[in-house]
Amino acid sequence: MTPRPCPRSPIGAVVAAVAGAALLAGCGGLAPAESASTPAPQAMATAGPSGALPPYRLDLTGPLIGRIAQPAALDGDVRALQAIGDVYPDAFGAVVVNEPEGRVEMLLVPGPAGDRLLADATRLSARLRTPVAFFAVPFSGEHMRQTSYDLLVPADWAGPHVKDVVSADFSPLDYRITLYVKAAALTLARQHAARMPEPVTVVLAESAEFQ
């Protein structure tokens, strides 16, 4: 079964794997998985029209005070999903913890490689102790990291203001690149970001750490 991206928000479809039992969450509701031992690839919810993800995602370094049933299992489950994702660098986005919803979320790019990753991750999720949901994103994490690097090196888009381009960072938590520039390059950076297919936020680097 191929993924069926939902046309609505990331909350529109959730895939949960708890105690080895998988549920298929599609746009039309919930249905039993084909088998607990060989679950079918699950439906993916979309991450929004721009690829941006909701702001409630938290880092693993944060306190686990949400509704995750077995916090002690979380780190191992995240690492296992990460290892599966690393096999498909062109389709793998990230693994993040959605603490308020009490689950781990794998972000992946739809397509042939994404289908294989989804199938492998779904089989794995049936053995994990943390609920897992899958969301579609338009670009892989590797692509986003390379794009943030390309914004800095050589930063030829900035023309004579190359020296005013400070840094660029990709965050899998909101799946955006943040580009830090000084005032002289601000307008140029915003114009360049508006032309990019990747989601980029331009921030004025005014604090002392950027001087």
N, CA, C and O of each residue as an XYZ file, in Angstrom:
844
protein
N       0.855     -1.200      0.000
C       0.000      0.000      0.000
C       0.879      1.235      0.000
O       1.792      1.355      0.817
N       0.612      2.129     -0.893
C       1.418      3.353     -0.959
C       0.853      4.399     -0.023
O      -0.334      4.365      0.301
N       1.697      5.344      0.423
C       1.215      6.389      1.323
C       0.135      7.217      0.662
O       0.187      7.464     -0.543
N      -0.860      7.657      1.454
C      -1.910      8.525      0.962
C      -1.840      9.840      1.706
O      -2.477      9.996      2.748
N      -1.077     10.789      1.190
C      -0.943     12.060      1.917
C      -2.298     12.727      2.123
O      -3.094     12.827      1.189
N      -2.555     13.176      3.331
C      -3.801     13.870      3.627
C      -3.670     15.325      3.218
O      -2.603     15.916      3.385
N      -4.733     15.915      2.687
C      -4.629     17.292      2.186
C      -4.711     18.331      3.277
O      -4.638     19.525      2.983
N      -4.860     17.926      4.534
C      -5.072     18.898      5.591
C      -3.837     19.020      6.459
O      -2.718     18.805      5.992
N      -4.039     19.367      7.728
C      -2.930     19.669      8.631
C      -2.233     18.406      9.087
O      -2.729     17.308      8.837
N      -1.053     18.537      9.774
C      -0.346     17.364     10.272
C      -1.155     16.579     11.278
O      -0.853     15.408     11.505
N      -2.175     17.169     11.899
C      -2.959     16.459     12.884
C      -4.018     15.603     12.208
O      -4.713     14.842     12.881
N      -4.155     15.714     10.875
C      -5.221     15.015     10.178
C      -5.101     13.517     10.174
O      -6.122     12.835     10.088
N      -3.884     12.953     10.265
C      -3.728     11.506     10.256
C      -2.611     11.126     11.185
O      -1.528     11.708     11.124
N      -2.849     10.165     12.042
C      -1.858      9.744     13.027
C      -1.693      8.256     12.935
O      -2.680      7.525     12.854
N      -0.457      7.787     12.946
C      -0.185      6.368     12.958
C       0.393      6.025     14.308
O       1.438      6.562     14.676
N      -0.247      5.149     15.064
C       0.231      4.783     16.390
C       0.645      3.337     16.387
O      -0.048      2.488     15.826
N       1.775      3.045     17.012
C       2.212      1.668     17.196
C       2.472      1.483     18.675
O       3.456      2.005     19.199
N       1.614      0.755     19.352
C       1.721      0.593     20.784
C       1.691     -0.889     21.102
O       0.792     -1.610     20.669
N       2.687     -1.343     21.867
C       2.763     -2.734     22.328
C       2.666     -3.706     21.167
O       2.058     -4.770     21.289
N       3.264     -3.342     20.040
C       3.348     -4.251     18.898
C       2.129     -4.262     18.021
O       2.118     -5.010     17.043
N       1.081     -3.474     18.299
C      -0.116     -3.440     17.465
C      -0.128     -2.160     16.672
O       0.027     -1.082     17.245
N      -0.310     -2.248     15.349
C      -0.272     -1.066     14.493
C      -1.668     -0.713     14.035
O      -2.495     -1.587     13.776
N      -1.924      0.604     13.936
C      -3.186      1.100     13.398
C      -2.882      1.920     12.162
O      -1.912      2.677     12.128
N      -3.710      1.766     11.157
C      -3.556      2.541      9.931
C      -4.468      3.742     10.013
O      -5.691      3.608     10.069
N      -3.855      4.941     10.020
C      -4.647      6.162     10.090
C      -4.587      6.864      8.752
O      -3.523      7.344      8.360
N      -5.686      6.938      8.049
C      -5.749      7.623      6.782
C      -6.696      8.792      6.879
O      -7.203      9.102      7.957
N      -6.938      9.444      5.756
C      -7.825     10.600      5.773
C      -9.255     10.195      6.094
O     -10.049     11.019      6.547
N      -9.594      8.910      5.857
C     -10.952      8.484      6.101
C     -11.173      7.890      7.458
O     -12.290      7.464      7.751
N     -10.168      7.837      8.310
C     -10.356      7.297      9.645
C      -9.393      6.188      9.936
O      -8.378      6.053      9.253
N      -9.692      5.366     10.960
C      -8.804      4.318     11.412
C      -9.267      2.975     10.885
O     -10.464      2.711     10.776
N      -8.285      2.120     10.554
C      -8.585      0.754     10.137
C      -7.488     -0.132     10.655
O      -6.356      0.330     10.798
N      -7.775     -1.412     10.950
C      -6.739     -2.306     11.471
C      -5.647     -2.520     10.445
O      -5.912     -2.534      9.243
N      -4.434     -2.685     10.908
C      -3.326     -3.035     10.024
C      -3.501     -4.468      9.572
O      -4.242     -5.228     10.196
N      -2.821     -4.855      8.477
C      -2.977     -6.190      7.937
C      -2.456     -7.252      8.882
O      -3.045     -8.327      8.999
N      -1.353     -6.959      9.560
C      -0.768     -7.945     10.453
C       0.170     -7.234     11.396
O       0.848     -6.286     11.000
N       0.223     -7.684     12.659
C       1.134     -7.078     13.615
C       2.569     -7.424     13.288
O       3.478     -6.658     13.606
N       2.793     -8.594     12.642
C       4.157     -9.006     12.333
C       4.645     -8.396     11.023
O       5.831     -8.098     10.883
N       3.738     -8.209     10.059
C       4.110     -7.583      8.790
C       3.108     -6.477      8.468
O       2.305     -6.616      7.545
N       3.151     -5.398      9.213
C       2.172     -4.330      9.003
C       2.353     -3.657      7.652
O       3.463     -3.550      7.130
N       1.234     -3.208      7.104
C       1.288     -2.494      5.832
C       1.881     -1.118      6.046
O       1.777     -0.558      7.138
N       2.515     -0.556      4.994
C       2.979      0.830      5.110
C       1.830      1.738      5.495
O       0.717      1.597      4.988
N       2.106      2.677      6.401
C       1.051      3.500      6.942
C       0.876      4.787      6.142
O       1.777      5.227      5.427
N      -0.301      5.371      6.283
C      -0.558      6.644      5.623
C       0.253      7.740      6.283
O       0.526      7.688      7.482
N       0.635      8.724      5.501
C       1.368      9.873      6.026
C       0.479     11.096      6.006
O      -0.257     11.325      5.046
N       0.546     11.870      7.049
C      -0.095     13.184      7.021
C       0.870     14.177      6.402
O       2.087     14.024      6.507
N       0.324     15.186      5.761
C       1.198     16.211      5.209
C       1.637     17.171      6.304
O       0.992     17.284      7.346
N       2.723     17.847      6.054
C       3.285     18.772      7.037
C       2.874     20.205      6.753
O       3.527     21.141      7.214
N       1.820     20.381      6.013
C       1.370     21.739      5.703
C       1.795     22.136      4.308
O       2.749     21.565      3.780
N       1.120     23.098      3.687
C       1.394     23.438      2.288
C       2.799     23.945      2.043
O       3.305     23.805      0.930
N       3.448     24.527      3.036
C       4.795     25.055      2.830
C       5.865     24.116      3.369
O       7.057     24.411      3.274
N       5.445     22.978      3.938
C       6.405     22.083      4.552
C       6.705     22.448      5.986
O       7.424     21.718      6.669
N       6.169     23.566      6.461
C       6.438     23.980      7.838
C       5.693     23.085      8.810
O       4.566     22.669      8.541
N       6.310     22.793      9.923
C       5.733     21.931     10.933
C       5.286     22.759     12.122
O       5.803     23.855     12.339
N       4.334     22.256     12.896
C       3.820     23.039     14.024
C       4.881     23.293     15.077
O       5.836     22.524     15.183
N       4.738     24.350     15.855
C       5.805     24.785     16.762
C       5.884     24.021     18.072
O       6.722     24.342     18.915
N       5.017     23.001     18.272
C       5.036     22.317     19.552
C       6.094     21.227     19.641
O       6.250     20.622     20.701
N       6.818     20.958     18.576
C       7.817     19.896     18.596
C       8.961     20.255     19.540
O       9.451     21.384     19.543
N       9.374     19.281     20.333
C      10.412     19.522     21.322
C      11.620     18.637     21.053
O      11.506     17.578     20.436
N      12.755     19.077     21.515
C      14.006     18.360     21.325
C      14.128     17.249     22.357
O      13.499     17.294     23.414
N      14.947     16.247     22.036
C      15.209     15.172     22.996
C      15.883     15.682     24.260
O      15.819     15.034     25.304
N      16.527     16.832     24.172
C      17.220     17.363     25.347
C      16.252     17.990     26.346
O      16.631     18.282     27.480
N      15.010     18.197     25.930
C      14.026     18.807     26.820
C      13.480     17.803     27.822
O      13.662     16.597     27.654
N      12.815     18.285     28.856
C      12.250     17.383     29.864
C      11.079     16.600     29.287
O      10.222     17.164     28.607
N      11.044     15.312     29.556
C       9.974     14.461     29.044
C       8.814     14.485     30.035
O       8.654     13.566     30.838
N       8.015     15.532     29.972
C       6.931     15.694     30.934
C       5.576     15.531     30.256
O       4.544     15.802     30.871
N       5.562     15.095     29.008
C       4.315     14.953     28.279
C       3.656     13.612     28.517
O       3.774     13.023     29.592
N       2.946     13.131     27.476
C       2.151     11.928     27.623
C       2.808     10.717     26.990
O       2.114      9.774     26.610
N       4.133     10.717     26.865
C       4.835      9.544     26.355
C       4.810      8.460     27.423
O       5.259      8.671     28.549
N       4.281      7.303     27.058
C       3.972      6.284     28.065
C       5.217      5.716     28.741
O       5.205      5.469     29.947
N       6.283      5.506     27.985
C       7.474      4.883     28.540
C       8.699      5.727     28.185
O       9.413      5.402     27.237
N       8.949      6.799     28.929
C      10.080      7.672     28.600
C      11.414      6.938     28.556
O      12.298      7.316     27.787
N      11.572      5.903     29.363
C      12.844      5.179     29.388
C      13.139      4.516     28.045
O      14.302      4.295     27.708
N      12.093      4.197     27.274
C      12.277      3.534     25.982
C      12.488      4.532     24.852
O      12.857      4.145     23.744
N      12.258      5.800     25.123
C      12.217      6.794     24.056
C      13.530      6.900     23.299
O      13.531      6.877     22.068
N      14.633      7.012     23.999
C      15.921      7.219     23.343
C      16.250      6.068     22.401
O      16.685      6.291     21.272
N      16.042      4.837     22.863
C      16.320      3.678     22.019
C      15.413      3.617     20.811
O      15.854      3.259     19.719
N      14.139      3.966     20.994
C      13.206      3.952     19.873
C      13.571      5.008     18.843
O      13.505      4.753     17.640
N      13.956      6.193     19.306
C      14.371      7.260     18.378
C      15.612      6.836     17.603
O      15.693      7.047     16.393
N      16.571      6.242     18.291
C      17.799      5.801     17.621
C      17.508      4.721     16.583
O      18.122      4.706     15.515
N      16.587      3.830     16.886
C      16.240      2.770     15.940
C      15.589      3.344     14.687
O      15.904      2.921     13.575
N      14.689      4.298     14.859
C      14.065      4.935     13.704
C      15.081      5.742     12.904
O      15.038      5.752     11.673
N      15.992      6.417     13.596
C      17.037      7.181     12.929
C      17.907      6.269     12.065
O      18.269      6.630     10.945
N      18.238      5.095     12.585
C      19.080      4.155     11.840
C      18.380      3.684     10.569
O      19.015      3.553      9.522
N      17.077      3.429     10.653
C      16.322      3.057      9.458
C      16.313      4.210      8.461
O      16.503      3.999      7.263
N      16.095      5.419      8.948
C      16.061      6.581      8.066
C      17.377      6.829      7.365
O      17.397      7.243      6.206
N      18.484      6.580      8.057
C      19.799      6.836      7.478
C      20.079      5.959      6.259
O      20.956      6.275      5.455
N      19.339      4.861      6.121
C      19.506      3.986      4.951
C      18.962      4.664      3.691
O      19.350      4.316      2.576
N      18.066      5.627      3.875
C      17.420      6.302      2.745
C      17.644      7.815      2.855
O      16.699      8.557      3.125
N      18.866      8.273      2.652
C      19.169      9.695      2.884
C      18.377     10.644      2.003
O      18.117     11.779      2.403
N      17.983     10.203      0.799
C      17.238     11.092     -0.097
C      15.759     11.192      0.267
O      15.049     12.060     -0.241
N      15.294     10.303      1.147
C      13.876     10.297      1.515
C      13.640     10.601      2.984
O      12.508     10.867      3.389
N      14.694     10.565      3.781
C      14.552     10.714      5.228
C      14.660     12.173      5.630
O      15.616     12.857      5.266
N      13.669     12.650      6.387
C      13.717     14.010      6.885
C      14.345     14.093      8.256
O      15.436     14.642      8.411
N      13.664     13.548      9.259
C      14.148     13.614     10.634
C      13.260     12.739     11.496
O      12.189     12.301     11.074
N      13.726     12.494     12.713
C      12.894     11.893     13.759
C      12.824     12.917     14.880
O      13.856     13.332     15.408
N      11.618     13.326     15.246
C      11.437     14.324     16.290
C      10.450     13.811     17.321
O       9.670     12.899     17.048
N      10.489     14.399     18.504
C       9.602     14.015     19.590
C       8.479     15.037     19.710
O       8.729     16.223     19.926
N       7.263     14.579     19.572
C       6.091     15.422     19.796
C       5.591     15.106     21.202
O       4.767     14.214     21.405
N       6.105     15.852     22.151
C       5.822     15.554     23.552
C       4.357     15.755     23.926
O       3.796     14.896     24.606
N       3.707     16.848     23.518
C       2.299     17.022     23.894
C       1.393     15.906     23.388
O       0.431     15.537     24.061
N       1.697     15.355     22.187
C       0.888     14.278     21.647
C       1.348     12.907     22.144
O       0.676     11.902     21.909
N       2.483     12.866     22.824
C       2.964     11.610     23.385
C       3.427     10.617     22.344
O       3.105      9.432     22.434
N       4.179     11.079     21.352
C       4.618     10.173     20.296
C       5.921     10.668     19.676
O       6.340     11.806     19.887
N       6.553      9.778     18.903
C       7.689     10.119     18.057
C       7.167     10.265     16.639
O       6.272      9.529     16.224
N       7.721     11.211     15.894
C       7.287     11.428     14.523
C       8.464     11.290     13.571
O       9.523     11.883     13.775
N       8.259     10.495     12.527
C       9.262     10.380     11.465
C       8.783     11.207     10.287
O       7.638     11.084      9.850
N       9.673     12.055      9.774
C       9.379     12.917      8.632
C      10.083     12.353      7.418
O      11.282     12.079      7.472
N       9.355     12.174      6.312
C       9.961     11.583      5.126
C       9.350     12.160      3.859
O       8.252     12.716      3.865
N      10.101     12.009      2.771
C       9.721     12.579      1.484
C       8.977     11.527      0.673
O       9.521     10.447      0.448
N       7.748     11.801      0.225
C       7.013     10.825     -0.590
C       7.745     10.513     -1.885
O       8.455     11.357     -2.431
N       7.564      9.289     -2.371
C       8.216      8.838     -3.591
C       8.641      7.395     -3.426
O       8.374      6.795     -2.384
N       9.303      6.812     -4.436
C       9.699      5.401     -4.346
C      10.573      5.081     -3.138
O      10.324      4.106     -2.428
N      11.600      5.904     -2.902
C      12.454      5.670     -1.731
C      11.679      5.909     -0.439
O      11.861      5.194      0.547
N      10.808      6.927     -0.452
C       9.980      7.188      0.712
C       9.035      6.046      1.015
O       8.768      5.754      2.180
N       8.515      5.382     -0.040
C       7.646      4.222      0.156
C       8.404      3.094      0.856
O       7.879      2.451      1.765
N       9.645      2.862      0.420
C      10.438      1.789      1.033
C      10.775      2.132      2.481
O      10.704      1.277      3.364
N      11.144      3.398      2.715
C      11.435      3.825      4.078
C      10.198      3.692      4.957
O      10.292      3.227      6.093
N       9.053      4.093      4.447
C       7.822      4.004      5.222
C       7.497      2.562      5.570
O       7.080      2.268      6.691
N       7.688      1.651      4.603
C       7.417      0.236      4.866
C       8.356     -0.316      5.939
O       7.917     -1.013      6.853
N       9.649     -0.002      5.824
C      10.623     -0.497      6.810
C      10.357      0.095      8.192
O      10.403     -0.611      9.199
N      10.078      1.401      8.230
C       9.839      2.056      9.514
C       8.540      1.585     10.151
O       8.442      1.514     11.376
N       7.544      1.263      9.336
C       6.281      0.760      9.867
C       6.477     -0.607     10.514
O       5.947     -0.874     11.593
N       7.246     -1.475      9.843
C       7.523     -2.793     10.448
C       8.268     -2.625     11.768
O       7.976     -3.307     12.750
N       9.240     -1.702     11.779
C       9.984     -1.452     13.009
C       9.076     -0.888     14.094
O       9.185     -1.280     15.256
N       8.184      0.024     13.730
C       7.365      0.713     14.729
C       6.461     -0.257     15.489
O       6.076      0.014     16.627
N       6.125     -1.382     14.867
C       5.289     -2.368     15.543
C       6.014     -3.028     16.709
O       5.385     -3.641     17.572
N       7.341     -2.902     16.733
C       8.121     -3.520     17.823
C       8.567     -2.494     18.864
O       9.162     -2.858     19.879
N       8.284     -1.220     18.617
C       8.735     -0.189     19.538
C       7.714      0.027     20.655
O       6.555     -0.373     20.546
N       8.166      0.657     21.711
C       7.287      0.920     22.851
C       6.715      2.336     22.835
O       5.832      2.660     23.629
N       7.216      3.173     21.936
C       6.726      4.547     21.812
C       5.842      4.654     20.577
O       6.227      4.155     19.520
N       4.662      5.289     20.666
C       3.830      5.493     19.481
C       4.583      6.276     18.409
O       5.368      7.172     18.719
N       4.337      5.932     17.154
C       5.038      6.555     16.033
C       4.013      7.078     15.028
O       3.039      6.397     14.707
N       4.244      8.292     14.538
C       3.430      8.859     13.461
C       4.353      9.268     12.329
O       5.515      9.600     12.561
N       3.838      9.247     11.098
C       4.628      9.567      9.915
C       4.048     10.803      9.243
O       2.834     10.931      9.083
N       4.947     11.720      8.849
C       4.537     12.953      8.196
C       5.377     13.183      6.946
O       6.576     12.903      6.924
N       4.724     13.698      5.905
C       5.420     13.990      4.653
C       6.013     15.389      4.691
O       5.372     16.338      5.144
N       7.235     15.504      4.213
C       7.899     16.795      4.055
C       8.424     16.881      2.625
O       8.675     15.848      2.003
N       8.596     18.093      2.089
C       8.968     18.223      0.673
C      10.434     17.985      0.376
O      10.790     17.730     -0.775
N      11.303     18.060      1.388
C      12.738     17.906      1.160
C      13.329     17.025      2.250
O      12.852     17.028      3.386
N      14.359     16.277      1.906
C      15.034     15.448      2.896
C      15.831     16.317      3.864
O      16.157     17.465      3.560
N      16.136     15.767      5.014
C      16.976     16.477      5.965
C      18.355     16.750      5.395
O      18.931     17.810      5.641
N      18.892     15.797      4.631
C      20.198     15.997      4.009
C      20.153     17.164      3.037
O      21.084     17.968      2.987
N      19.083     17.264      2.268
C      18.928     18.393      1.343
C      18.867     19.713      2.104
O      19.477     20.700      1.690
N      18.140     19.733      3.203
C      18.003     20.967      3.977
C      19.336     21.380      4.609
O      19.668     22.564      4.657
N      20.086     20.400      5.087
C      21.403     20.722      5.664
C      22.351     21.242      4.598
O      23.089     22.199      4.833
N      22.335     20.611      3.416
C      23.204     21.070      2.334
C      22.809     22.459      1.868
O      23.669     23.283      1.556
N      21.504     22.722      1.821
C      21.035     24.047      1.412
C      21.486     25.121      2.391
O      21.892     26.207      1.977
N      21.419     24.826      3.686
C      21.869     25.819      4.660
C      23.370     26.064      4.531
O      23.832     27.190      4.718
N      24.131     25.025      4.213
C      25.566     25.204      3.973
C      25.800     26.063      2.724
O      26.656     26.948      2.718
N      25.021     25.784      1.662
C      25.189     26.520      0.412
C      24.844     28.000      0.561
O      25.350     28.832     -0.192
N      23.993     28.334      1.520
C      23.680     29.745      1.761
C      24.883     30.506      2.304
O      24.958     31.731      2.199
N      25.821     29.768      2.885
C      27.005     30.403      3.475
C      28.243     30.268      2.616
O      29.079     31.171      2.590
N      28.375     29.167      1.920
C      29.594     28.890      1.145
C      29.191     28.539     -0.282
O      28.634     27.466     -0.508
N      29.458     29.417     -1.256
C      30.206     30.673     -1.127
C      29.343     31.891     -0.832
O      29.864     33.002     -0.731
N      28.022     31.705     -0.691
C      27.111     32.834     -0.452
C      27.198     33.878     -1.562
O      27.101     35.079     -1.309
N      27.382     33.403     -2.796
C      27.519     34.348     -3.910
C      26.222     35.097     -4.180
O      26.231     36.128     -4.852
N      25.111     34.589     -3.664
C      23.837     35.290     -3.830
C      23.866     36.672     -3.160
O      23.108     37.569     -3.531
N      24.755     36.829     -2.165
C      24.811     38.079     -1.396
C      25.643     39.145     -2.079
O      25.671     40.285     -1.616
N      26.325     38.809     -3.169
C      27.119     39.794     -3.891
C      28.123     40.488     -2.986
O      28.891     39.814     -2.300
N      28.139     41.822     -2.965
C      29.129     42.539     -2.156
C      28.868     42.438     -0.652
O      29.671     42.919      0.146
N      27.750     41.816     -0.259
C      27.414     41.724      1.168
C      27.719     40.344      1.755
O      27.151     39.954      2.775
N      28.613     39.616      1.103
C      28.977     38.288      1.602
C      29.423     38.353      3.053
O      29.080     37.479      3.850
N      30.180     39.374      3.398
C      30.702     39.488      4.762
C      29.595     39.729      5.784
O      29.814     39.581      6.986
N      28.402     40.101      5.305
C      27.283     40.363      6.208
C      26.379     39.146      6.395
O      25.373     39.227      7.099
N      26.725     38.029      5.773
C      25.998     36.774      5.974
C      26.673     36.043      7.119
O      27.835     35.655      7.005
N      25.963     35.850      8.218
C      26.581     35.386      9.455
C      26.527     33.866      9.604
O      27.560     33.230      9.812
N      25.342     33.282      9.501
C      25.215     31.841      9.666
C      23.873     31.377      9.127
O      22.973     32.178      8.876
N      23.757     30.072      8.955
C      22.494     29.459      8.526
C      22.372     28.117      9.224
O      23.317     27.327      9.240
N      21.217     27.865      9.793
C      21.007     26.632     10.553
C      19.693     25.991     10.149
O      18.681     26.672      9.978
N      19.718     24.666      9.999
C      18.501     23.905      9.734
C      18.017     23.264     11.024
O      18.779     22.578     11.705
N      16.753     23.488     11.360
C      16.157     22.869     12.542
C      15.113     21.848     12.107
O      14.132     22.215     11.461
N      15.302     20.564     12.450
C      14.275     19.573     12.127
C      13.024     19.735     12.963
O      11.993     19.145     12.640
N      13.083     20.524     14.039
C      11.927     20.670     14.917
C      10.810     21.459     14.250
O       9.636     21.127     14.413
N      11.164     22.508     13.494
C      10.145     23.219     12.728
C      10.374     23.086     11.225
O       9.653     23.680     10.424
N      11.383     22.302     10.851
C      11.729     21.993      9.470
C      11.887     23.246      8.628
O      11.297     23.389      7.557
N      12.705     24.145      9.152
C      13.020     25.374      8.444
C      14.506     25.678      8.579
O      15.177     25.223      9.505
N      14.999     26.465      7.621
C      16.348     27.010      7.698
C      16.240     28.429      8.221
O      15.411     29.206      7.745
N      17.062     28.774      9.189
C      17.135     30.144      9.672
C      18.437     30.753      9.183
O      19.518     30.234      9.459
N      18.328     31.858      8.453
C      19.479     32.554      7.880
C      19.705     33.843      8.661
O      18.834     34.713      8.702
N      20.870     33.961      9.275
C      21.209     35.140     10.075
C      22.095     36.073      9.252
O      23.141     35.668      8.745
N      21.666     37.308      9.130
C      22.436     38.283      8.356
C      22.480     39.607      9.111
O      21.639     39.874      9.970
N      23.463     40.422      8.781
C      23.527     41.778      9.323
C      22.648     42.705      8.488
O      22.177     42.342      7.410
N      22.442     43.899      9.009
C      21.462     44.813      8.425
C      21.725     45.109      6.952
O      20.781     45.245      6.174
N      22.991     45.210      6.560
C      23.321     45.570      5.177
C      22.831     44.521      4.181
O      22.578     44.844      3.020
N      22.696     43.286      4.615
C      22.289     42.201      3.713
C      20.839     41.776      3.920
O      20.386     40.824      3.286
N      20.109     42.455      4.785
C      18.782     41.998      5.177
C      17.807     41.968      4.001
O      17.153     40.952      3.772
N      17.704     43.048      3.269
C      16.766     43.095      2.149
C      17.118     42.070      1.091
O      16.244     41.368      0.584
N      18.399     41.981      0.757
C      18.860     41.020     -0.245
C      18.563     39.588      0.204
O      18.137     38.757     -0.597
N      18.787     39.309      1.475
C      18.541     37.963      1.993
C      17.060     37.613      1.935
O      16.704     36.489      1.581
N      16.206     38.551      2.274
C      14.765     38.287      2.219
C      14.303     38.039      0.792
O      13.456     37.179      0.551
N      14.856     38.788     -0.154
C      14.497     38.585     -1.557
C      14.953     37.208     -2.033
O      14.230     36.517     -2.750
N      16.161     36.820     -1.624
C      16.689     35.521     -2.032
C      15.872     34.395     -1.399
O      15.559     33.406     -2.062
N      15.529     34.543     -0.131
C      14.758     33.508      0.561
C      13.386     33.333     -0.072
O      12.875     32.215     -0.147
N      12.788     34.419     -0.525
C      11.461     34.363     -1.134
C      11.468     33.578     -2.446
O      10.436     33.055     -2.866
N      12.627     33.499     -3.088
C      12.732     32.771     -4.357
C      13.077     31.301     -4.156
O      13.010     30.515     -5.101
N      13.438     30.928     -2.957
C      13.875     29.559     -2.695
C      12.683     28.629     -2.461
O      11.710     29.036     -1.826
N      12.736     27.395     -2.959
C      11.650     26.453     -2.687
C      11.659     25.953     -1.243
O      10.618     25.565     -0.711
N      12.824     25.963     -0.617
C      12.918     25.524      0.772
C      12.403     26.616      1.711
O      12.556     27.800      1.412
N      11.793     26.239      2.847
C      11.353     27.250      3.814
C      12.551     27.859      4.540
O      13.307     27.153      5.208
N      12.718     29.178      4.404
C      13.846     29.887      5.005
C      13.316     31.114      5.738
O      12.545     31.897      5.182
N      13.733     31.272      6.977
C      13.421     32.471      7.748
C      14.686     33.312      7.871
O      15.733     32.809      8.278
N      14.590     34.581      7.523
C      15.735     35.485      7.610
C      15.650     36.250      8.922
O      14.617     36.840      9.239
N      16.741     36.238      9.685
C      16.787     36.888     10.992
C      17.910     37.913     10.999
O      19.022     37.632     10.552
N      17.616     39.081     11.500
C      18.637     40.123     11.631
C      19.559     39.788     12.796
O      19.117     39.650     13.936
N      20.829     39.660     12.495
C      21.822     39.303     13.520
C      22.335     40.573     14.187
O      23.337     41.151     13.767
N      21.638     40.992     15.220
C      21.985     42.259     15.905
C      22.712     42.061     17.221
O      23.392     42.975     17.687
N      22.589     40.902     17.828
C      23.165     40.722     19.162
C      24.683     40.704     19.103
O      25.280     40.549     18.038
N      25.295     40.866     20.272
C      26.754     40.972     20.348
C      27.455     39.727     19.832
O      28.565     39.815     19.307
N      26.824     38.572     19.973
C      27.484     37.338     19.550
C      27.719     37.287     18.052
O      28.563     36.522     17.584
N      26.973     38.103     17.280
C      27.135     38.124     15.841
C      28.045     39.243     15.364
O      28.335     39.328     14.170
N      28.497     40.090     16.249
C      29.290     41.243     15.849
C      30.768     40.859     15.711
O      31.597     41.706     15.378
